[in-house]
Protein backbone atom coordinates (compact mmCIF):
# COMPACT_ATOMS: atom_id res chain seq x y z
CA UNK A 1 0.00 0.00 0.00
CA UNK A 2 1.37 3.35 -1.07
CA UNK A 3 0.97 6.74 0.49
CA UNK A 4 0.60 9.75 -1.78
CA UNK A 5 4.22 10.66 -1.07
CA UNK A 6 5.48 7.14 -1.87
CA UNK A 7 3.46 7.01 -5.08
CA UNK A 8 4.81 10.40 -6.10
CA UNK A 9 8.41 9.39 -5.41
CA UNK A 10 8.08 6.11 -7.31
CA UNK A 11 6.03 7.06 -10.33
CA UNK A 12 5.48 10.77 -10.79
CA UNK A 13 8.83 12.43 -11.23
CA UNK A 14 7.92 13.75 -14.70
CA UNK A 15 4.26 12.84 -14.72
CA UNK A 16 1.39 15.33 -15.03
CA UNK A 17 -0.52 13.50 -12.28
CA UNK A 18 1.92 14.97 -9.77
CA UNK A 19 0.23 18.35 -10.00
CA UNK A 20 -3.18 16.83 -9.23
CA UNK A 21 -2.02 15.29 -5.98
CA UNK A 22 -1.14 18.63 -4.41
CA UNK A 23 -3.77 21.03 -5.66
CA UNK A 24 -6.01 22.63 -3.05
CA UNK A 25 -8.28 19.64 -3.07
CA UNK A 26 -11.26 18.92 -0.96
CA UNK A 27 -10.39 16.72 2.02
CA UNK A 28 -12.74 13.99 0.75
CA UNK A 29 -10.87 13.93 -2.57
CA UNK A 30 -7.52 13.65 -0.80
CA UNK A 31 -8.94 10.72 1.17
CA UNK A 32 -10.26 9.19 -2.05
CA UNK A 33 -6.88 9.51 -3.77
CA UNK A 34 -5.20 7.88 -0.79
CA UNK A 35 -7.76 5.04 -0.91
CA UNK A 36 -7.21 4.61 -4.66
CA UNK A 37 -3.42 4.49 -4.20
CA UNK A 38 -3.83 1.83 -1.52
CA UNK A 39 -6.29 -0.29 -3.53
CA UNK A 40 -5.59 0.17 -7.25
CA UNK A 41 -4.33 -3.44 -7.47
CA UNK A 42 -7.86 -4.64 -6.75
CA UNK A 43 -9.45 -5.33 -10.12
CA UNK A 44 -12.86 -4.80 -8.51
CA UNK A 45 -12.08 -1.27 -7.31
CA UNK A 46 -15.12 0.79 -8.21
CA UNK A 47 -16.49 4.28 -7.92
CA UNK A 48 -19.06 2.91 -5.47
CA UNK A 49 -16.35 1.47 -3.22
CA UNK A 50 -14.42 4.75 -3.23
CA UNK A 51 -17.50 6.93 -2.74
CA UNK A 52 -18.62 4.72 0.15
CA UNK A 53 -15.17 5.01 1.71
CA UNK A 54 -15.34 8.82 1.70
CA UNK A 55 -19.05 8.86 2.58
CA UNK A 56 -20.31 10.64 -0.55
CA UNK A 57 -22.91 9.67 -3.12
CA UNK A 58 -21.41 8.28 -6.32
CA UNK A 59 -22.67 11.17 -8.45
CA UNK A 60 -21.44 13.88 -6.10
CA UNK A 61 -18.12 12.11 -5.63
CA UNK A 62 -17.54 11.89 -9.40
CA UNK A 63 -18.41 15.57 -9.85
CA UNK A 64 -16.20 16.67 -6.96
CA UNK A 65 -13.33 14.46 -8.12
CA UNK A 66 -13.44 15.90 -11.64
CA UNK A 67 -13.60 19.47 -10.28
CA UNK A 68 -10.57 18.88 -8.09
CA UNK A 69 -8.37 16.81 -10.40
CA UNK A 70 -9.60 17.65 -13.91
CA UNK A 71 -9.78 13.87 -14.50
CA UNK A 72 -12.52 11.32 -14.18
CA UNK A 73 -12.15 8.75 -11.43
CA UNK A 74 -11.82 5.99 -14.04
CA UNK A 75 -9.05 7.85 -15.92
CA UNK A 76 -7.21 8.53 -12.66
CA UNK A 77 -7.28 4.86 -11.63
CA UNK A 78 -6.22 3.75 -15.10
CA UNK A 79 -3.31 6.21 -15.13
CA UNK A 80 -2.08 4.94 -11.76
CA UNK A 81 -2.29 1.35 -13.00
CA UNK A 82 -0.41 2.25 -16.18
CA UNK A 83 2.30 4.06 -14.22
CA UNK A 84 2.77 1.02 -11.98
CA UNK A 85 2.82 -1.32 -14.99
CA UNK A 86 5.44 0.83 -16.73
CA UNK A 87 7.59 0.73 -13.61
CA UNK A 88 7.28 -3.05 -13.32
CA UNK A 89 8.06 -3.53 -17.03
CA UNK A 90 11.13 -1.36 -16.70
CA UNK A 91 12.44 -2.71 -13.39
CA UNK A 92 11.48 -6.39 -13.27
CA UNK A 93 11.54 -9.50 -15.44
CA UNK A 94 7.84 -10.16 -14.92
CA UNK A 95 5.73 -11.15 -17.90
CA UNK A 96 2.98 -8.81 -19.07
CA UNK A 97 0.24 -11.12 -17.78
CA UNK A 98 1.88 -11.13 -14.32
CA UNK A 99 2.16 -7.37 -14.32
CA UNK A 100 -1.43 -6.89 -15.46
CA UNK A 101 -2.64 -8.97 -12.52
CA UNK A 102 -0.50 -6.96 -10.08
CA UNK A 103 -1.92 -3.64 -11.25
CA UNK A 104 -5.58 -4.61 -11.18
CA UNK A 105 -6.03 -5.28 -14.90
CA UNK A 106 -6.72 -9.01 -15.16
CA UNK A 107 -6.61 -9.09 -18.98
CA UNK A 108 -3.03 -8.72 -20.27
CA UNK A 109 -4.37 -8.15 -23.79
CA UNK A 110 -6.28 -5.08 -22.55
CA UNK A 111 -3.12 -3.74 -20.90
CA UNK A 112 -1.24 -4.33 -24.15
CA UNK A 113 -3.90 -2.40 -26.08
CA UNK A 114 -3.71 0.49 -23.61
CA UNK A 115 0.07 0.64 -23.96
CA UNK A 116 -0.10 0.68 -27.74
CA UNK A 117 -2.93 3.21 -27.79
CA UNK A 118 -1.02 5.57 -25.50
CA UNK A 119 2.25 5.01 -27.37
CA UNK A 120 3.99 3.23 -24.50
CA UNK A 121 5.14 0.41 -26.79
CA UNK A 122 8.79 0.99 -25.84
CA UNK A 123 7.97 -0.55 -22.47
CA UNK A 124 6.76 -3.69 -24.18
CA UNK A 125 9.87 -4.23 -26.34
CA UNK A 126 11.61 -6.53 -23.85
CA UNK A 127 8.58 -8.70 -23.13
CA UNK A 128 8.61 -12.31 -24.29
CA UNK A 129 5.11 -13.54 -23.43
N, CA, C and O atoms as a DFTB+ gen file, in Angstrom:
516 C
 N C O
     1  1       0.838      -1.187       0.000
     2  2       0.000       0.000       0.000
     3  2       0.874       1.239       0.000
     4  3       1.812       1.362       0.788
     5  1       0.546       2.155      -0.903
     6  2       1.365       3.349      -1.070
     7  2       0.688       4.584      -0.499
     8  3      -0.525       4.753      -0.616
     9  1       1.474       5.429       0.109
    10  2       0.967       6.741       0.489
    11  2       1.090       7.646      -0.734
    12  3       1.735       7.279      -1.716
    13  1       0.486       8.803      -0.677
    14  2       0.604       9.748      -1.781
    15  2       2.072      10.094      -2.012
    16  3       2.516      10.171      -3.157
    17  1       2.815      10.300      -0.954
    18  2       4.216      10.655      -1.075
    19  2       5.034       9.518      -1.693
    20  3       5.902       9.770      -2.529
    21  1       4.768       8.275      -1.296
    22  2       5.483       7.136      -1.869
    23  2       5.148       6.971      -3.346
    24  3       6.033       6.726      -4.165
    25  1       3.866       7.106      -3.684
    26  2       3.460       7.007      -5.082
    27  2       4.164       8.081      -5.911
    28  3       4.691       7.806      -6.989
    29  1       4.163       9.288      -5.396
    30  2       4.806      10.402      -6.101
    31  2       6.290      10.117      -6.323
    32  3       6.799      10.318      -7.426
    33  1       6.977       9.657      -5.303
    34  2       8.408       9.389      -5.413
    35  2       8.698       8.267      -6.409
    36  3       9.687       8.327      -7.140
    37  1       7.850       7.256      -6.439
    38  2       8.083       6.109      -7.307
    39  2       7.700       6.354      -8.767
    40  3       8.406       5.916      -9.675
    41  1       6.592       7.046      -8.992
    42  2       6.033       7.063     -10.334
    43  2       5.857       8.425     -10.981
    44  3       5.648       8.495     -12.193
    45  1       5.931       9.492     -10.235
    46  2       5.482      10.765     -10.786
    47  2       6.566      11.815     -10.992
    48  3       6.254      13.004     -11.046
    49  1       7.794      11.424     -11.105
    50  2       8.833      12.428     -11.227
    51  2       8.561      13.398     -12.378
    52  3       8.673      14.610     -12.194
    53  1       8.210      12.896     -13.548
    54  2       7.922      13.755     -14.696
    55  2       6.503      13.535     -15.211
    56  3       6.242      13.679     -16.405
    57  1       5.608      13.195     -14.326
    58  2       4.256      12.837     -14.723
    59  2       3.281      13.961     -14.390
    60  3       3.361      14.550     -13.313
    61  1       2.361      14.263     -15.304
    62  2       1.391      15.329     -15.032
    63  2       0.461      15.058     -13.854
    64  3      -0.136      15.991     -13.318
    65  1       0.327      13.802     -13.441
    66  2      -0.517      13.504     -12.281
    67  2       0.013      14.144     -11.011
    68  3      -0.746      14.395     -10.075
    69  1       1.309      14.406     -10.972
    70  2       1.918      14.973      -9.770
    71  2       1.209      16.257      -9.349
    72  3       0.970      16.482      -8.163
    73  1       0.883      17.081     -10.307
    74  2       0.228      18.351     -10.001
    75  2      -1.145      18.130      -9.365
    76  3      -1.566      18.921      -8.521
    77  1      -1.838      17.079      -9.755
    78  2      -3.179      16.835      -9.233
    79  2      -3.171      16.415      -7.774
    80  3      -4.137      16.647      -7.047
    81  1      -2.075      15.795      -7.346
    82  2      -2.022      15.292      -5.979
    83  2      -1.863      16.397      -4.951
    84  3      -2.139      16.187      -3.770
    85  1      -1.422      17.570      -5.381
    86  2      -1.145      18.627      -4.414
    87  2      -1.930      19.903      -4.654
    88  3      -1.626      20.934      -4.054
    89  1      -2.914      19.856      -5.503
    90  2      -3.769      21.028      -5.663
    91  2      -4.583      21.207      -4.394
    92  3      -4.642      20.303      -3.561
    93  1      -5.209      22.357      -4.242
    94  2      -6.008      22.633      -3.046
    95  2      -7.288      21.824      -3.035
    96  3      -8.386      22.377      -3.095
    97  1      -7.143      20.529      -2.960
    98  2      -8.281      19.643      -3.074
    99  2      -9.116      19.576      -1.806
   100  3      -8.653      19.826      -0.693
   101  1     -10.331      19.236      -2.032
   102  2     -11.260      18.924      -0.959
   103  2     -10.695      17.752      -0.140
   104  3     -10.095      16.835      -0.699
   105  1     -10.888      17.788       1.156
   106  2     -10.389      16.722       2.024
   107  2     -10.914      15.353       1.596
   108  3     -10.174      14.371       1.647
   109  1     -12.157      15.271       1.183
   110  2     -12.738      13.991       0.749
   111  2     -12.005      13.454      -0.484
   112  3     -11.824      12.245      -0.626
   113  1     -11.586      14.356      -1.368
   114  2     -10.871      13.928      -2.568
   115  2      -9.470      13.453      -2.203
   116  3      -8.982      12.474      -2.768
   117  1      -8.828      14.128      -1.276
   118  2      -7.522      13.655      -0.804
   119  2      -7.653      12.264      -0.192
   120  3      -6.807      11.400      -0.422
   121  1      -8.709      12.048       0.583
   122  2      -8.942      10.725       1.170
   123  2      -9.209       9.698       0.072
   124  3      -8.740       8.562       0.152
   125  1      -9.953      10.093      -0.941
   126  2     -10.260       9.187      -2.046
   127  2      -8.988       8.811      -2.806
   128  3      -8.786       7.646      -3.149
   129  1      -8.141       9.791      -3.063
   130  2      -6.881       9.515      -3.767
   131  2      -6.029       8.556      -2.947
   132  3      -5.444       7.620      -3.491
   133  1      -5.960       8.784      -1.657
   134  2      -5.202       7.881      -0.787
   135  2      -5.784       6.467      -0.861
   136  3      -5.036       5.494      -0.954
   137  1      -7.102       6.351      -0.820
   138  2      -7.757       5.042      -0.906
   139  2      -7.462       4.375      -2.256
   140  3      -7.200       3.173      -2.312
   141  1      -7.506       5.145      -3.327
   142  2      -7.207       4.608      -4.662
   143  2      -5.769       4.105      -4.702
   144  3      -5.513       3.008      -5.199
   145  1      -4.833       4.890      -4.187
   146  2      -3.422       4.487      -4.197
   147  2      -3.189       3.222      -3.382
   148  3      -2.287       2.443      -3.691
   149  1      -3.988       3.012      -2.351
   150  2      -3.834       1.828      -1.522
   151  2      -4.552       0.605      -2.090
   152  3      -4.300      -0.518      -1.655
   153  1      -5.451       0.818      -3.066
   154  2      -6.292      -0.286      -3.531
   155  2      -6.343      -0.456      -5.046
   156  3      -7.164      -1.226      -5.542
   157  1      -5.493       0.239      -5.790
   158  2      -5.588       0.172      -7.245
   159  2      -5.311      -1.227      -7.792
   160  3      -5.728      -1.544      -8.906
   161  1      -4.608      -2.074      -7.018
   162  2      -4.328      -3.440      -7.472
   163  2      -5.584      -4.305      -7.503
   164  3      -5.606      -5.343      -8.165
   165  1      -6.611      -3.893      -6.806
   166  2      -7.865      -4.641      -6.745
   167  2      -8.634      -4.418      -8.043
   168  3      -9.106      -3.312      -8.308
   169  1      -8.758      -5.463      -8.844
   170  2      -9.450      -5.329     -10.125
   171  2     -10.919      -4.944      -9.956
   172  3     -11.545      -4.473     -10.905
   173  1     -11.468      -5.138      -8.775
   174  2     -12.864      -4.800      -8.507
   175  2     -13.050      -3.407      -7.914
   176  3     -14.165      -3.037      -7.545
   177  1     -11.973      -2.632      -7.820
   178  2     -12.075      -1.270      -7.308
   179  2     -13.090      -0.503      -8.152
   180  3     -13.006      -0.480      -9.379
   181  1     -14.036       0.113      -7.481
   182  2     -15.121       0.785      -8.208
   183  2     -15.385       2.167      -7.626
   184  3     -14.964       2.488      -6.515
   185  1     -16.081       2.958      -8.393
   186  2     -16.495       4.279      -7.918
   187  2     -17.347       4.128      -6.660
   188  3     -17.211       4.909      -5.718
   189  1     -18.215       3.136      -6.646
   190  2     -19.061       2.908      -5.468
   191  2     -18.214       2.640      -4.233
   192  3     -18.472       3.202      -3.169
   193  1     -17.210       1.790      -4.366
   194  2     -16.346       1.474      -3.224
   195  2     -15.655       2.735      -2.705
   196  3     -15.584       2.966      -1.498
   197  1     -15.150       3.542      -3.629
   198  2     -14.417       4.750      -3.231
   199  2     -15.373       5.766      -2.613
   200  3     -15.076       6.353      -1.572
   201  1     -16.521       5.970      -3.256
   202  2     -17.504       6.926      -2.738
   203  2     -17.986       6.504      -1.354
   204  3     -18.141       7.342      -0.466
   205  1     -18.221       5.212      -1.171
   206  2     -18.622       4.720       0.152
   207  2     -17.527       4.983       1.182
   208  3     -17.822       5.350       2.320
   209  1     -16.294       4.802       0.800
   210  2     -15.167       5.008       1.710
   211  2     -15.113       6.450       2.206
   212  3     -14.804       6.697       3.372
   213  1     -15.413       7.401       1.319
   214  2     -15.339       8.823       1.703
   215  2     -16.713       9.398       2.049
   216  3     -16.868      10.604       2.239
   217  1     -17.700       8.513       2.126
   218  2     -19.050       8.860       2.575
   219  2     -19.702       9.953       1.720
   220  3     -20.238      10.934       2.235
   221  1     -19.638       9.752       0.393
   222  2     -20.311      10.640      -0.551
   223  2     -21.135       9.789      -1.495
   224  3     -20.844       8.609      -1.695
   225  1     -22.178      10.394      -2.082
   226  2     -22.911       9.672      -3.118
   227  2     -21.991       9.518      -4.328
   228  3     -21.062      10.305      -4.510
   229  1     -22.248       8.517      -5.142
   230  2     -21.405       8.281      -6.316
   231  2     -21.401       9.478      -7.260
   232  3     -20.346       9.887      -7.746
   233  1     -22.576      10.038      -7.517
   234  2     -22.665      11.168      -8.449
   235  2     -21.909      12.383      -7.934
   236  3     -21.147      13.008      -8.672
   237  1     -22.122      12.715      -6.660
   238  2     -21.443      13.880      -6.101
   239  2     -19.933      13.645      -6.046
   240  3     -19.145      14.546      -6.336
   241  1     -19.543      12.439      -5.675
   242  2     -18.122      12.111      -5.628
   243  2     -17.477      12.294      -6.996
   244  3     -16.414      12.906      -7.101
   245  1     -18.106      11.773      -8.043
   246  2     -17.543      11.894      -9.398
   247  2     -17.425      13.359      -9.820
   248  3     -16.425      13.759     -10.416
   249  1     -18.435      14.144      -9.512
   250  2     -18.413      15.568      -9.848
   251  2     -17.296      16.280      -9.085
   252  3     -16.527      17.042      -9.671
   253  1     -17.212      16.035      -7.798
   254  2     -16.199      16.669      -6.962
   255  2     -14.786      16.241      -7.375
   256  3     -13.860      17.052      -7.388
   257  1     -14.637      14.967      -7.709
   258  2     -13.329      14.459      -8.124
   259  2     -12.875      15.155      -9.404
   260  3     -11.730      15.597      -9.506
   261  1     -13.764      15.249     -10.364
   262  2     -13.436      15.900     -11.638
   263  2     -13.118      17.384     -11.421
   264  3     -12.189      17.907     -12.036
   265  1     -13.860      18.054     -10.573
   266  2     -13.602      19.469     -10.285
   267  2     -12.233      19.672      -9.654
   268  3     -11.561      20.668      -9.923
   269  1     -11.822      18.732      -8.820
   270  2     -10.572      18.879      -8.089
   271  2      -9.347      18.376      -8.842
   272  3      -8.241      18.864      -8.610
   273  1      -9.523      17.420      -9.729
   274  2      -8.366      16.807     -10.399
   275  2      -8.334      17.034     -11.905
   276  3      -7.313      16.802     -12.551
   277  1      -9.450      17.486     -12.461
   278  2      -9.601      17.650     -13.907
   279  2      -9.499      16.315     -14.647
   280  3      -9.192      16.279     -15.839
   281  1      -9.759      15.215     -13.925
   282  2      -9.781      13.871     -14.502
   283  2     -10.995      13.141     -13.957
   284  3     -11.480      13.445     -12.867
   285  1     -11.479      12.177     -14.722
   286  2     -12.520      11.317     -14.178
   287  2     -11.863      10.321     -13.219
   288  3     -10.655      10.093     -13.273
   289  1     -12.663       9.746     -12.361
   290  2     -12.149       8.746     -11.428
   291  2     -11.558       7.575     -12.216
   292  3     -10.466       7.100     -11.906
   293  1     -12.277       7.119     -13.223
   294  2     -11.819       5.992     -14.040
   295  2     -10.463       6.298     -14.675
   296  3      -9.552       5.471     -14.618
   297  1     -10.323       7.480     -15.280
   298  2      -9.054       7.845     -15.918
   299  2      -7.922       7.922     -14.897
   300  3      -6.793       7.527     -15.188
   301  1      -8.218       8.424     -13.718
   302  2      -7.207       8.533     -12.664
   303  2      -6.721       7.146     -12.255
   304  3      -5.516       6.912     -12.160
   305  1      -7.651       6.228     -12.015
   306  2      -7.281       4.864     -11.631
   307  2      -6.473       4.202     -12.743
   308  3      -5.453       3.563     -12.483
   309  1      -6.930       4.358     -13.968
   310  2      -6.223       3.755     -15.096
   311  2      -4.810       4.316     -15.213
   312  3      -3.871       3.564     -15.472
   313  1      -4.644       5.619     -15.027
   314  2      -3.310       6.209     -15.128
   315  2      -2.385       5.672     -14.041
   316  3      -1.209       5.416     -14.300
   317  1      -2.899       5.502     -12.839
   318  2      -2.082       4.937     -11.762
   319  2      -1.673       3.506     -12.105
   320  3      -0.522       3.123     -11.899
   321  1      -2.600       2.726     -12.622
   322  2      -2.294       1.347     -13.004
   323  2      -1.251       1.309     -14.120
   324  3      -0.344       0.476     -14.096
   325  1      -1.377       2.195     -15.082
   326  2      -0.409       2.252     -16.182
   327  2       0.971       2.643     -15.657
   328  3       1.976       2.048     -16.047
   329  1       1.021       3.637     -14.777
   330  2       2.303       4.058     -14.216
   331  2       2.986       2.907     -13.484
   332  3       4.192       2.700     -13.624
   333  1       2.215       2.170     -12.709
   334  2       2.773       1.024     -11.982
   335  2       3.235      -0.051     -12.964
   336  3       4.302      -0.637     -12.783
   337  1       2.452      -0.311     -13.987
   338  2       2.820      -1.315     -14.988
   339  2       4.102      -0.910     -15.715
   340  3       4.973      -1.748     -15.948
   341  1       4.220       0.361     -16.071
   342  2       5.443       0.832     -16.726
   343  2       6.650       0.617     -15.823
   344  3       7.705       0.180     -16.283
   345  1       6.499       0.919     -14.559
   346  2       7.592       0.734     -13.612
   347  2       7.980      -0.745     -13.505
   348  3       9.164      -1.082     -13.506
   349  1       6.990      -1.612     -13.414
   350  2       7.276      -3.046     -13.321
   351  2       7.920      -3.578     -14.601
   352  3       8.823      -4.412     -14.535
   353  1       7.468      -3.109     -15.757
   354  2       8.065      -3.534     -17.027
   355  2       9.523      -3.096     -17.118
   356  3      10.377      -3.821     -17.629
   357  1       9.780      -1.923     -16.624
   358  2      11.131      -1.359     -16.704
   359  2      12.073      -1.990     -15.679
   360  3      13.259      -2.168     -15.959
   361  1      11.563      -2.327     -14.507
   362  2      12.436      -2.708     -13.395
   363  2      12.372      -4.170     -12.967
   364  3      13.051      -4.561     -12.018
   365  1      11.576      -4.975     -13.642
   366  2      11.483      -6.392     -13.275
   367  2      11.544      -7.244     -14.533
   368  3      11.551      -6.731     -15.652
   369  1      11.586      -8.540     -14.329
   370  2      11.538      -9.495     -15.444
   371  2      10.174     -10.166     -15.538
   372  3      10.033     -11.210     -16.174
   373  1       9.179      -9.571     -14.909
   374  2       7.842     -10.157     -14.923
   375  2       7.256     -10.125     -16.325
   376  3       7.542      -9.217     -17.106
   377  1       6.452     -11.096     -16.633
   378  2       5.725     -11.146     -17.902
   379  2       4.549     -10.176     -17.840
   380  3       4.095      -9.802     -16.759
   381  1       4.069      -9.780     -19.001
   382  2       2.980      -8.813     -19.070
   383  2       1.736      -9.322     -18.336
   384  3       1.058      -8.546     -17.662
   385  1       1.434     -10.598     -18.459
   386  2       0.245     -11.120     -17.776
   387  2       0.410     -11.066     -16.257
   388  3      -0.570     -10.875     -15.537
   389  1       1.638     -11.232     -15.761
   390  2       1.880     -11.135     -14.320
   391  2       1.737      -9.689     -13.851
   392  3       1.177      -9.417     -12.790
   393  1       2.243      -8.791     -14.647
   394  2       2.155      -7.368     -14.317
   395  2       0.706      -6.908     -14.349
   396  3       0.265      -6.177     -13.462
   397  1      -0.034      -7.331     -15.362
   398  2      -1.426      -6.887     -15.458
   399  2      -2.220      -7.316     -14.234
   400  3      -3.059      -6.560     -13.746
   401  1      -1.967      -8.518     -13.734
   402  2      -2.642      -8.971     -12.521
   403  2      -2.243      -8.131     -11.312
   404  3      -3.080      -7.845     -10.456
   405  1      -0.982      -7.735     -11.234
   406  2      -0.503      -6.963     -10.082
   407  2      -1.037      -5.538     -10.057
   408  3      -1.076      -4.912      -8.998
   409  1      -1.446      -5.021     -11.206
   410  2      -1.919      -3.635     -11.247
   411  2      -3.441      -3.534     -11.345
   412  3      -3.981      -2.447     -11.552
   413  1      -4.121      -4.648     -11.198
   414  2      -5.584      -4.613     -11.179
   415  2      -6.238      -4.680     -12.544
   416  3      -7.416      -4.351     -12.687
   417  1      -5.480      -5.106     -13.557
   418  2      -6.032      -5.282     -14.902
   419  2      -5.848      -6.760     -15.245
   420  3      -4.775      -7.161     -15.695
   421  1      -6.884      -7.568     -15.035
   422  2      -6.724      -9.013     -15.157
   423  2      -6.487      -9.508     -16.591
   424  3      -6.047     -10.641     -16.785
   425  1      -6.769      -8.684     -17.577
   426  2      -6.609      -9.087     -18.977
   427  2      -5.352      -8.440     -19.551
   428  3      -5.331      -7.238     -19.814
   429  1      -4.305      -9.243     -19.743
   430  2      -3.034      -8.724     -20.268
   431  2      -3.209      -8.146     -21.669
   432  3      -2.507      -7.205     -22.037
   433  1      -4.131      -8.693     -22.452
   434  2      -4.375      -8.147     -23.794
   435  2      -4.898      -6.719     -23.712
   436  3      -4.522      -5.873     -24.523
   437  1      -5.760      -6.447     -22.742
   438  2      -6.275      -5.085     -22.548
   439  2      -5.147      -4.132     -22.171
   440  3      -5.082      -3.016     -22.685
   441  1      -4.259      -4.563     -21.278
   442  2      -3.119      -3.736     -20.902
   443  2      -2.238      -3.465     -22.116
   444  3      -1.761      -2.347     -22.308
   445  1      -2.026      -4.478     -22.923
   446  2      -1.238      -4.332     -24.150
   447  2      -1.875      -3.298     -25.083
   448  3      -1.178      -2.459     -25.653
   449  1      -3.178      -3.362     -25.232
   450  2      -3.901      -2.401     -26.082
   451  2      -3.740      -0.984     -25.540
   452  3      -3.505      -0.048     -26.304
   453  1      -3.864      -0.827     -24.231
   454  2      -3.706       0.493     -23.610
   455  2      -2.310       1.042     -23.888
   456  3      -2.157       2.210     -24.247
   457  1      -1.296       0.197     -23.722
   458  2       0.073       0.645     -23.956
   459  2       0.273       1.078     -25.401
   460  3       0.907       2.100     -25.664
   461  1      -0.260       0.311     -26.330
   462  2      -0.103       0.675     -27.739
   463  2      -0.893       1.935     -28.080
   464  3      -0.416       2.787     -28.828
   465  1      -2.091       2.049     -27.535
   466  2      -2.934       3.213     -27.793
   467  2      -2.293       4.488     -27.263
   468  3      -2.398       5.544     -27.886
   469  1      -1.638       4.392     -26.127
   470  2      -1.023       5.567     -25.501
   471  2       0.452       5.714     -25.882
   472  3       1.175       6.522     -25.299
   473  1       0.883       4.935     -26.854
   474  2       2.249       5.006     -27.367
   475  2       3.299       4.708     -26.294
   476  3       4.322       5.386     -26.203
   477  1       3.027       3.689     -25.492
   478  2       3.994       3.233     -24.504
   479  2       4.641       1.928     -24.964
   480  3       5.142       1.162     -24.141
   481  1       4.635       1.674     -26.254
   482  2       5.138       0.415     -26.793
   483  2       6.583       0.145     -26.409
   484  3       6.984      -1.014     -26.301
   485  1       7.373       1.192     -26.202
   486  2       8.786       0.992     -25.843
   487  2       8.921       0.178     -24.556
   488  3       9.933      -0.490     -24.346
   489  1       7.907       0.233     -23.698
   490  2       7.966      -0.546     -22.466
   491  2       7.702      -2.030     -22.729
   492  3       8.049      -2.885     -21.915
   493  1       7.092      -2.319     -23.861
   494  2       6.761      -3.695     -24.185
   495  2       7.862      -4.401     -24.967
   496  3       7.806      -5.621     -25.123
   497  1       8.847      -3.683     -25.455
   498  2       9.873      -4.231     -26.339
   499  2      10.613      -5.416     -25.754
   500  3      10.995      -6.317     -26.501
   501  1      10.829      -5.454     -24.463
   502  2      11.610      -6.526     -23.852
   503  2      10.746      -7.659     -23.316
   504  3      11.252      -8.541     -22.622
   505  1       9.467      -7.652     -23.622
   506  2       8.579      -8.698     -23.129
   507  2       8.577      -9.887     -24.081
   508  3       8.547      -9.728     -25.301
   509  1       8.609     -11.074     -23.499
   510  2       8.610     -12.315     -24.292
   511  2       7.452     -13.206     -23.867
   512  3       7.676     -14.372     -23.539
   513  1       6.213     -12.697     -23.863
   514  2       5.110     -13.538     -23.434
   515  2       4.492     -14.103     -24.625
   516  3       3.525     -14.858     -24.520
